[in-house]
Amino acid sequence: MIAQLRKLRQRREDHARDIVSAHRVGVDEARQDVEMASQMLAEHMRRAIDEQNAAVSGLANRVVKAAELHLAQSRYEASFAKAGQIKARGETATLVQREREAGLAAARHRYLQSRKALMKLEKLADQLDKRAAVRRAAEAELLDEDRMPRANNDVR
């Protein structure tokens, strides 16, 4: 019965270990998403700054029409809106990463619990084996004594 219980606990531990591995993969993917969003935002901001500098340089030292100012302003607003979208995507990726890390922590906790239960059961099985070994040795000794011819010291 203990052997069956040990097998069951071992399966539970294996399953918990597999779940931890799956959660690790999810966390790694989420971290990559956060990193990619951060890189996208940095790249977009670099390009936006370059474009704005070029636009301002093109408008400097000359007479500027209102249409040119409106065009520069609309480009700036579009760039700002896109930066906001990228930033929101990054924040969403960060939230997903935190959720997955929490899931990983819970999976690790369940794995540790199943591991402790298995270790406890293995310790119990070892103790029972030791007790049984002592009993078997005592039984063997008794059987050996029973099989030995007894000397008849009853002299009358």
N, C-alpha and C positions, 0 to 999 in steps of 0.2 A: 504494500500500500504506500509506503514511504517512497519507494522507487517511482511509482506512478505520479505521486505528488511532486517529486523532484522533476520528472519529465515535464509536467504541466508548468511548474514554475520556470523551468529552463525555456520553454516555449514563450512564456510571457515575457521573460527577460529579452529573448531574441527579438520578439515583436516590438518591445519598447525601444530596443537599440535601433531597429529599422526605422521606427518613427522619428527618433532623434536624428538619424542620418537624413531623412527626408526634410525635416525642419531646417537642418543645417544648409541644405541645398537651397531652400526657400530664402533663408536669411542671406546667403551669399548672392543670390539673384537680386534681392532687394537692395543690398549694398551696392551692387553694380549699377542698378537703376538710379540710386541716389547720386553716385559718382558721375554717371553719364549726364544727369540733369544739371549737376553743378558745372560740369565742363561745357555743356551747351549754353548755360547762362553766361559763363565767363567769356566764351567765344562770341556770343551775341553782343554782349556789352562792349567787347573790344571792337567789333565791327561797327556798332552803333556810334561809338565815340569817334572812330575814324571817319565815318560818314558825316557826323555833325561837324567835326573839325574841317572837313573838306567843304561842306556847305557854307560854313561861316567864312572860311578863307575866300570862297568864291563871291561872297557878298561884300567883302571888305573893300574899301578904297574905291568905291564906285557908287553911282546912283542906282538904287534898288527899287524895283517896281513892287507894288503891293502883291501882285500875283506870285512873284518869286518868294516873298516872305511867307505867304500862305502855303505855298508848296513845301518850303523848308519846315514850316510848323507841322504840316500834316505828316511829313515823313518822320519827324521827331515823335509825334503822337503815336504813329503806327509802330515805330520801333519800341516805344515805351510800353504799348499794349502787348506786343509780342514778348517783351521781357517779363511782363507780369504773368503771361500765360506760362512761360518757361519756369518762372519762380513758383507758380502754383503747382505745376507738375512735380517740381522738386520737393515741395512741401508734402504733396500727396505720397511721393515715393518714400519720404522720411517717415511718414505715419505708417505706411505699409511695413517698412523695415522695423519699426518699433513693435508693431503687432506681431510680426513674425519672430522677433527676438523674444517677446513674451511667450509665444507659443513654444519656442525652443526651450526656454527656461522651464516651462511646465512639463514638457516632454522629458527633459533631463531629470526633473524631480521624480516623475513616474518611473523612469528607468532606474534611478537610484533606489527607489522603494522596492521595485521588483528584484533588483540585485541584492539588497539587504535581506529580503524574504528568502531568496534562494540560498544565500550564504548561511542564514539561520537554519534552514532546513538541512543543508549539507552538514553543518556542525552537529545538529541533532542526529543525523544518520551516522556520522562518525562516532558519536558517543554510544549510540546503540550497538554499532559494530564492535566497539571496544568491550562493552558489557557482555555482548554475546560471545566474544572471544574468550573472556575470562570464564564464562559459564561452560563453554565447550571444553576448555582446558580442565576445569574441575570435573566435568562429567567424564572426560577421558581418563582422568586420574582415578576416579571411582570405578570405572569399568576395568581398568588395569588391576586394581586391588581385588575386584571381584573375580577376575580370571586367574589370579595367582593362587597356586595351591597353598592352602593354609597349613601351617605346621601345627600338628596336634600336640600341644603342650599339656594336655590333660593326662597326667600320669597319676594313677591311683595305686 
